Amino acid sequence: MADKKKGELTEEKREEGLEAGKTIEETFERLEELLNKMEDGNCSLEESFRYYEAGIKMIRSCYEKIDEVEKKLIVLNEEDMEQ
């Protein structure tokens, strides 16, 4: 049973696009895969909800990564202006 739990957590993380080293582009690709699964109509309501929830988490992850990059750009621009 512990193995199943461990496997579920791995699958859950994969669906969320939160694995270490995931780029924004890779996360968007995964989001598109989830959207296609939901649009094909072959998944249950529970699966659709799980995909939706994972998609929201992926979008949040992308926002956080973009925010980090924006902050770095601000710092670089400020340093450039000081010179």
TORKOL-4160 file (C-alpha; in steps of 0.2 Angstrom, whole numbers, padded with zeros to 4 digits, m for minus):
83
<pt num="1" X="0000" Y="0000" Z="0000"/>
<pt num="2" X="0015" Y="0012" Z="0004"/>
<pt num="3" X="0021" Y="0009" Z="m0014"/>
<pt num="4" X="0004" Y="0014" Z="m0021"/>
<pt num="5" X="0004" Y="0030" Z="m0011"/>
<pt num="6" X="0021" Y="0034" Z="m0017"/>
<pt num="7" X="0016" Y="0031" Z="m0035"/>
<pt num="8" X="0001" Y="0042" Z="m0033"/>
<pt num="9" X="0011" Y="0056" Z="m0026"/>
<pt num="10" X="0023" Y="0055" Z="m0040"/>
<pt num="11" X="0009" Y="0055" Z="m0053"/>
<pt num="12" X="0001" Y="0070" Z="m0044"/>
<pt num="13" X="0017" Y="0080" Z="m0044"/>
<pt num="14" X="0019" Y="0076" Z="m0063"/>
<pt num="15" X="0002" Y="0082" Z="m0066"/>
<pt num="16" X="0005" Y="0098" Z="m0057"/>
<pt num="17" X="0021" Y="0101" Z="m0067"/>
<pt num="18" X="0030" Y="0105" Z="m0051"/>
<pt num="19" X="0045" Y="0093" Z="m0054"/>
<pt num="20" X="0062" Y="0100" Z="m0051"/>
<pt num="21" X="0069" Y="0108" Z="m0067"/>
<pt num="22" X="0052" Y="0110" Z="m0076"/>
<pt num="23" X="0053" Y="0125" Z="m0088"/>
<pt num="24" X="0038" Y="0136" Z="m0091"/>
<pt num="25" X="0037" Y="0129" Z="m0108"/>
<pt num="26" X="0037" Y="0111" Z="m0102"/>
<pt num="27" X="0023" Y="0116" Z="m0090"/>
<pt num="28" X="0013" Y="0124" Z="m0104"/>
<pt num="29" X="0015" Y="0108" Z="m0114"/>
<pt num="30" X="0008" Y="0098" Z="m0099"/>
<pt num="31" X="m0006" Y="0110" Z="m0097"/>
<pt num="32" X="m0011" Y="0107" Z="m0115"/>
<pt num="33" X="m0010" Y="0088" Z="m0113"/>
<pt num="34" X="m0022" Y="0090" Z="m0098"/>
<pt num="35" X="m0034" Y="0101" Z="m0108"/>
<pt num="36" X="m0034" Y="0088" Z="m0122"/>
<pt num="37" X="m0039" Y="0074" Z="m0110"/>
<pt num="38" X="m0053" Y="0085" Z="m0103"/>
<pt num="39" X="m0059" Y="0090" Z="m0120"/>
<pt num="40" X="m0060" Y="0072" Z="m0128"/>
<pt num="41" X="m0074" Y="0068" Z="m0116"/>
<pt num="42" X="m0067" Y="0051" Z="m0111"/>
<pt num="43" X="m0063" Y="0055" Z="m0093"/>
<pt num="44" X="m0075" Y="0055" Z="m0078"/>
<pt num="45" X="m0080" Y="0070" Z="m0068"/>
<pt num="46" X="m0068" Y="0065" Z="m0054"/>
<pt num="47" X="m0054" Y="0064" Z="m0067"/>
<pt num="48" X="m0059" Y="0081" Z="m0075"/>
<pt num="49" X="m0059" Y="0089" Z="m0058"/>
<pt num="50" X="m0042" Y="0082" Z="m0054"/>
<pt num="51" X="m0035" Y="0088" Z="m0071"/>
<pt num="52" X="m0043" Y="0105" Z="m0068"/>
<pt num="53" X="m0035" Y="0106" Z="m0050"/>
<pt num="54" X="m0018" Y="0101" Z="m0057"/>
<pt num="55" X="m0019" Y="0114" Z="m0071"/>
<pt num="56" X="m0023" Y="0128" Z="m0058"/>
<pt num="57" X="m0008" Y="0122" Z="m0048"/>
<pt num="58" X="0003" Y="0123" Z="m0064"/>
<pt num="59" X="m0003" Y="0140" Z="m0069"/>
<pt num="60" X="0001" Y="0146" Z="m0051"/>
<pt num="61" X="0018" Y="0138" Z="m0053"/>
<pt num="62" X="0021" Y="0147" Z="m0070"/>
<pt num="63" X="0016" Y="0164" Z="m0062"/>
<pt num="64" X="0028" Y="0162" Z="m0048"/>
<pt num="65" X="0042" Y="0158" Z="m0060"/>
<pt num="66" X="0038" Y="0173" Z="m0071"/>
<pt num="67" X="0037" Y="0184" Z="m0055"/>
<pt num="68" X="0055" Y="0178" Z="m0051"/>
<pt num="69" X="0061" Y="0182" Z="m0068"/>
<pt num="70" X="0053" Y="0200" Z="m0067"/>
<pt num="71" X="0061" Y="0203" Z="m0050"/>
<pt num="72" X="0078" Y="0198" Z="m0057"/>
<pt num="73" X="0075" Y="0210" Z="m0072"/>
<pt num="74" X="0071" Y="0224" Z="m0061"/>
<pt num="75" X="0087" Y="0222" Z="m0050"/>
<pt num="76" X="0097" Y="0221" Z="m0066"/>
<pt num="77" X="0089" Y="0237" Z="m0073"/>
<pt num="78" X="0092" Y="0246" Z="m0057"/>
<pt num="79" X="0110" Y="0240" Z="m0057"/>
<pt num="80" X="0112" Y="0246" Z="m0075"/>
<pt num="81" X="0105" Y="0263" Z="m0071"/>
<pt num="82" X="0117" Y="0266" Z="m0056"/>
<pt num="83" X="0132" Y="0264" Z="m0068"/>
